[in-house]
Amino acid sequence: MKVTPLEIRQQQFPLRFRGLDPTEVDKFLELVAGEMEELIRENGRLREGMTRKDQELQRMQQGEEELKKALATIQQIRDEWIGRAEKQAEQVLIDSEQRAKQTLLEAEKRLESLQSDMQELRQQRRQLLSQMRGMLEQHLRLLDATESEPAETPPAEGANADLTKSILATSEASKDATGRGRGSHREGSG
C-alpha cells in the first residue's frame, strides 16, 4: 500500500485514555511526511537522470553501430584497393617478363645476324687476301719475266699487250671481288 506525504499529514488517530501525546505524534508525522516528500523528489530526479542516461546510451549505441558500419565499409574499400593493387602488380610483372623475353629474343637474333655478318666478312677477307696474293704472285712473275728479258731489245708489241691485258684482268677481278663483297655486306646489314 502506497502512502503519500499528504495522507501522512492528514492521518488522524483516535484518542484513548493515557494515549500518545497528540502534539508529538503530529510532529513526528510532519517529519516523516517531509522526508517522504524529499525522497519522492529525489526519486523523480534520479528517474529523469536515468532517462537522460538511457537516451545518451541509446545515442552512443547508434553511433557505435554507425562507426562499425563505417569501419566495415572502410575495411571493404581497403581490401578492394589491395586486391586491385595486387592485380596491377601481377600484370606489370607479367608485362615486364614478356618484354624481357621479347628483348632477349631480339638480342639473340641480332647476335646471330652479327655472327653471320662476321663470318661472311672473314670469308670475304680470306678471298680478298687470296686474290691479292695471286695478283702479287702474278705481278712478281711478270717482273721476273721482264727482268730476264734483255734490256736492249724492245719487247715485242704482242708481249706488252699480253702483259697489260693480264694486269688489267687481274685488277678487274680484284675490283669485282671487293665490290661484290661490300655490296652484299651492305645489303645484309641494311
ZIUR-V746030 format. One record per backbone hydrogen bond with DSSP energy under -0.5 kcal/mol. CO is the residue of the C=O (numbers start at 0). NH is the residue of the N-H. If there is no record, write none. Layout:
[[CO;NH] [CO;NH]]
This chain:
[[3;7] [4;8] [5;9] [6;10] [7;10] [15;18] [19;21] [20;24] [21;25] [22;26] [23;27] [24;28] [25;29] [26;30] [27;31] [28;32] [29;33] [30;34] [31;35] [32;36] [33;37] [34;38] [35;39] [36;40] [37;41] [38;42] [39;43] [40;44] [41;45] [42;46] [43;47] [44;48] [45;49] [46;50] [47;51] [48;52] [49;53] [50;54] [51;55] [52;56] [53;57] [54;58] [55;59] [56;60] [57;61] [58;62] [59;63] [60;64] [61;65] [62;66] [63;67] [64;68] [65;69] [66;70] [67;71] [68;72] [69;73] [70;74] [71;75] [72;76] [73;77] [74;78] [75;79] [76;80] [77;81] [78;82] [79;83] [80;84] [81;85] [82;86] [83;87] [84;88] [85;89] [86;90] [87;91] [88;92] [89;93] [90;94] [91;95] [92;96] [93;97] [94;98] [95;99] [96;100] [97;101] [98;102] [99;103] [100;104] [101;105] [102;106] [103;107] [104;108] [105;109] [106;110] [107;111] [108;112] [109;113] [110;114] [111;115] [112;116] [113;117] [114;118] [115;119] [116;120] [117;121] [118;122] [119;123] [120;124] [121;125] [122;126] [123;127] [124;128] [125;129] [126;130] [127;131] [128;132] [129;133] [130;134] [131;135] [132;136] [133;137] [134;138] [135;139] [136;140] [137;141] [138;142] [139;143] [140;144] [141;145] [142;146] [143;147] [144;148] [151;153] [155;159] [156;160] [157;161] [158;162] [159;163] [160;164] [161;165] [162;166] [163;167] [164;168] [165;169] [166;170] [167;171] [168;172] [169;173] [170;174] [171;175] [172;176] [173;177] [174;178] [175;179] [176;180] [177;181] [178;182] [179;183] [180;184] [181;185] [182;186] [183;187] [184;188] [185;189]]
